[in-house]
Amino acid sequence: MHPPLLYYITDRHAFPGEEGDKRHKLLAKISEAAQAGVDYVQLREKDLSPRELERLAADAVHCIQNAQRCVGTREPKTALLINSRADVALAVGAEGVHLPANDLVPSDARGIWNSRSVARGARVTVSISCHTLEDIGTAESAGADLVLFAPVFEKKALPASKPTGLDGLRDACRSQIPVLALGGITLKNVSACLDAGAAGIAGIRLFQENNIAELVSRLRR
């Protein structure tokens, strides 16, 4: 059995302090995730201008590279994905993009990537948000690499959103594409999500509010 995929989604606004403090704490958390061997970090700072996002993304790339050098990882293990912005991902040398629902389709993102990075032979990783089984089928047909299926459980920030529950997650995980559980994921329900067939776990608070090394160790025992 493969270890579960772990996918950290950033939210600098969840950290206390002024903007500079939030940024510093976010980059420290990204470094922590890379040192612990988290598979993916999605930079999801949607309120930033393209230029601000590019600067933050470039710093995140350096943080991941430095963290992996510290633990002796020659090849990048933690992939940085940029929410929505394939252009920013390309500019900073990130590994790929995450596409929200009703955004670009994966084939379009790959087209942008391939048209600008043929010389480097780079391959883009594309994750995509899905909320229904139909969404998952479309994502799979369009060439996505993995799906974030949400919300599995009720989210405090979005109480009106209708959770799929474990039964919905179980149905989603019958597809061929790797499906990661997202939405209300906690230390108490992680095991249930994996038992339902999820290829991994995605979250914001799960990673930002816990010691990531301890979390990774617990989930990959």
Secondary structure, 3 states (H helix, E strand, C coil): CCCCEEEEECCHHHCCCCHHHHHHHHHHHHHHHHHHCCCEEEECCCCCCHHHHHHHHHHHHHHHHHHHHHCCCCCCCCEEEEECCHHHHHHHCCCEEEECCCCCCHHHHHHHHHHHHCCCCCCCEEEEEECCHHHHHHHHHCCCCEEEECCCCCECCECCCCCCHHHHHHHHCCCCCCEEECCCCCCCCHHHHHHCCCCEEEECHHHHCCCHHHHHHHHCC
